[in-house]
Amino acid sequence: AASDVYKRQVWAEYEQRLGFAPSRAVTVVLQTATSFRDTTRAPEWAAAWNDGTIRVPVAGIETPTPGLVRVLRHELAHSFVASRAAVCPTWLHEGIAQWLEGRDPRRDDAELAKLAASRSLPRLESLESPFLGLTEAQATTAYAQSLSAVAYIVGTRGERGLRRLLDALGEGRPAAEALPLALALSYGELQRAWEAHLRYTVGGKSVRGAGL
């Protein structure tokens, strides 16, 4: 199947970038929208579901569309992360998945910078649990934060820093312990440094002028 060809290509890419690969094969199932809703607990805004098997709702496609390729890249990234760190904060899981998917890490930074300037940007610690209970608007912000924070980590610590973080989590350490060990940053220090990056680097003059 076309999805299997893309999976093999992306698998090789992720293995090279992350330095590891799942020890077990990952199954991809393309379903009708009705079957997808009947067989998963996915919220209405979800584009796919990954419970060890990647399930994607599609409608009679002959070849992979750009949208399907993005979804497959995203979900396969989740499978890679889960294979290394069974317990991983959702913000990190989703941030890595979007980063490897190829989503523009700066796309929502201007809006995030405004939230940071107004002290209304949720803290990363509050995004450790699954996003399933969030409204679509809340989930949109949470996903944007996740990608932006991971992009900041990669930008300041490189892909090696990200691998060190996953390794520390894979040893069973909670995020509050893994972050200082892998990145030499506490949760609070990461939050402050990342928000400062948003405000002063990508926030624009109007945000810098807020005196924050």
MOCOR-V381558 format. One record per run of one state. SS is the DSSP state (hx for helix, st for strand, lp for the rest). FROM is the first residue (numbers start at 1). TO is the last residue. If there is no record, write none. Layout:
BEGIN
SS/FROM/TO + SS/FROM/TO
END
This chain:
BEGIN
lp/1/1 + hx/2/18 + lp/19/26 + st/27/31 + lp/32/32 + hx/33/39 + lp/40/47 + st/48/50 + lp/51/52 + st/53/57 + lp/58/65 + hx/66/84 + lp/85/89 + hx/90/101 + lp/102/108 + hx/109/117 + lp/118/123 + hx/124/127 + lp/128/130 + hx/131/133 + lp/134/135 + hx/136/170 + lp/171/174 + hx/175/183 + lp/184/186 + hx/187/202 + lp/203/204 + hx/205/208 + lp/209/212
END
